[in-house]
Amino acid sequence: MSSLRLQRVREMLKREIGGVLCRELPAGEAGLITVNDVDVSSDLHSATVFVGILGSADQQKKGFGLLMKHRRRIQGQVAKSVILKYTPQLRFKIDDSIVHGNKVLKIIEEIEQTLPENETTP
């Protein structure tokens, strides 16, 4: 399968799954769930959905539990809106890349604040 088609399918799934999550899962109860990326197998039979969950630790745990509990319903809603020969089986994974990125940015900011004024690069 061409990589351009696979990329279009990934983006379409990402958009549709995000919409379904917005409609189906309450943000107050489960935190804010965002779809960061979707990795689709080349035969389109499975897709790994990388999600970020913003909120307290309890909300994150509850949000991921709701994703796992309602996986088939979410997959069914996606199948209704995305016309493909096969609807990929969804697997959800927590994506901590944003949290790690924020930690790195905070460390860089702290380092910049500790440097004397004349040692900063132009």
Buried (B, 14 or more C-beta within 10 A) or exposed (E): EEEEEBEEBBEBBBBBBBBBBEEBBEBEEBBBBBBBBBBBBEEBEEBBBBBBBBBEEEBBBBBBEBBEEBBEEBBEBBBEEBEEEEBBBBEBBBBEEEEEEEEEEEEEEEEEEEEEEEEEEE
